[in-house]
């Protein structure tokens, strides 16, 4: 990313003072990473960064799912 910015802006900023070139490069890098690179990487690695819970992968219905009572005589449905 830095190489691309330097390649594009290098001829334009050759005569600028070093602190100004550094400031412009830093601002452009932050903007590019915040709005382009990191969102693209987040989408690309979404399955790895936030995988589905193990229960969802195995078909478990989670808390609150009705379970059959296995104690004899306590379940009115049989």
C-alpha positions as CSV (number, residue, x, y, z in Angstrom):
1,X,0.0,0.0,0.0
2,X,2.8,2.4,0.9
3,X,4.6,1.5,-2.4
4,X,1.5,2.2,-4.4
5,X,0.9,5.6,-2.7
6,X,4.6,6.6,-3.2
7,X,4.5,5.5,-6.8
8,X,1.4,7.5,-7.5
9,X,2.3,10.6,-5.5
10,X,6.1,10.4,-5.7
11,X,6.6,12.7,-8.7
12,X,4.1,15.2,-7.3
13,X,5.6,15.4,-3.8
14,X,9.3,15.3,-4.7
15,X,9.8,19.0,-3.9
16,X,7.7,19.0,-0.7
17,X,9.5,19.1,2.7
18,X,9.9,15.7,4.4
19,X,7.5,16.4,7.3
20,X,4.7,17.4,4.8
21,X,5.3,14.3,2.7
22,X,5.2,12.1,5.8
23,X,2.0,13.7,7.0
24,X,0.3,13.2,3.6
25,X,1.5,9.6,3.4
26,X,0.3,8.8,6.9
27,X,-3.2,10.3,6.4
28,X,-3.6,8.4,3.1
29,X,-2.4,5.2,4.7
30,X,-4.9,5.5,7.6
31,X,-7.7,6.3,5.2
32,X,-6.9,3.4,2.8
33,X,-6.5,0.9,5.7
34,X,-9.7,2.0,7.4
35,X,-12.0,2.2,4.5
36,X,-10.6,-0.3,1.9
37,X,-8.1,-2.8,3.2
38,X,-9.4,-3.8,6.6
39,X,-13.1,-4.1,5.5
40,X,-12.0,-6.3,2.6
41,X,-9.9,-8.5,4.9
42,X,-12.7,-8.7,7.4
43,X,-15.1,-10.0,4.7
44,X,-12.5,-12.4,3.4
45,X,-11.7,-13.9,6.8
46,X,-15.2,-13.6,8.3
47,X,-15.7,-17.4,8.7
48,X,-12.4,-17.6,10.6
49,X,-12.7,-14.4,12.7
50,X,-16.3,-15.2,13.9
51,X,-17.1,-18.9,13.3
52,X,-20.5,-20.2,14.0
53,X,-20.9,-21.6,17.5
54,X,-20.4,-25.3,17.8
55,X,-24.0,-25.9,18.8
56,X,-25.3,-24.2,15.6
57,X,-22.9,-26.3,13.4
58,X,-24.3,-29.5,15.0
59,X,-28.0,-28.7,14.8
60,X,-28.4,-28.1,18.6
61,X,-31.4,-25.9,19.3
62,X,-29.8,-24.1,22.2
63,X,-31.3,-23.1,25.6
64,X,-35.0,-23.2,26.0
65,X,-35.4,-26.2,23.6
66,X,-38.0,-28.6,24.9
67,X,-36.5,-31.7,26.2
68,X,-38.5,-34.9,26.9
69,X,-38.7,-35.9,30.5
70,X,-37.3,-39.4,30.9
71,X,-38.5,-39.9,34.5
72,X,-41.3,-42.4,34.6
73,X,-44.6,-41.1,35.8
74,X,-43.7,-37.4,35.7
75,X,-44.3,-36.7,32.0
76,X,-48.0,-36.4,31.2
77,X,-47.4,-36.9,27.5
78,X,-46.0,-40.3,28.0
